[in-house]
Amino acid sequence: MAMQNDILSRYDELPQMKADYEHLKADVDKQTIINRKLMETVFRNKVSVLDSNRRTSLVSVSAAILVTLAVSYIRGLDMRLAGMIAAFYLLMLTGYALIYRKLGKIEYGSDNILSTVTRLRKFKRNYMIVNTVSWMLVAALMCFLFPEIYDSFRIPERGIAAIAFMCVALLVGICSQYCMDRKVLKACDDIINRLKDRS
């Protein structure tokens, strides 16, 4: 009799266990959906860093070319000097346009994860090359510009002040570019890691 009661008691527990299992499964499914949405949001935020950098780089370098040419025309700057600065900006613009074109569009639901990871790794390498070459060109340009700036002032103190101002502007440019480069390269690493987690 006791055994029969025990069997009946367990039989009565089955519907409750089934209900608990269904409830747990629903919670797990809901958590999986939330995790997937969270992953997609994080992924999109990282991709938006690259998109933002692409737009900012292309627009700012294009604007720098126009400003250089406008200032050289309005202020009567030596056209040889203006041409060198504009050529430098044009090289930068071409470099950024090419590396972002090769990168293409990065999407979370992309089927070919290996191809996307390969493109991101190549982009990282090319991005560092473009920036290294750009800073080498800046250094060479400054070696030529500083004497020209100094000689363009009749009063030596003003020439020194102009060079000091250029050095401060250059230092600010280096710091801001360094911060942006770190952000872009970190975004690339994070995207690669997310894609690897999916595979």
PyMOL commands that set and color helices and strands:
alter all, ss='L'
color gray80, all
select helices_A, chain A and resi 2-74+79-103+113-151+156-198
alter helices_A, ss='H'
color red, helices_A
deselect
rebuild
show_as cartoon
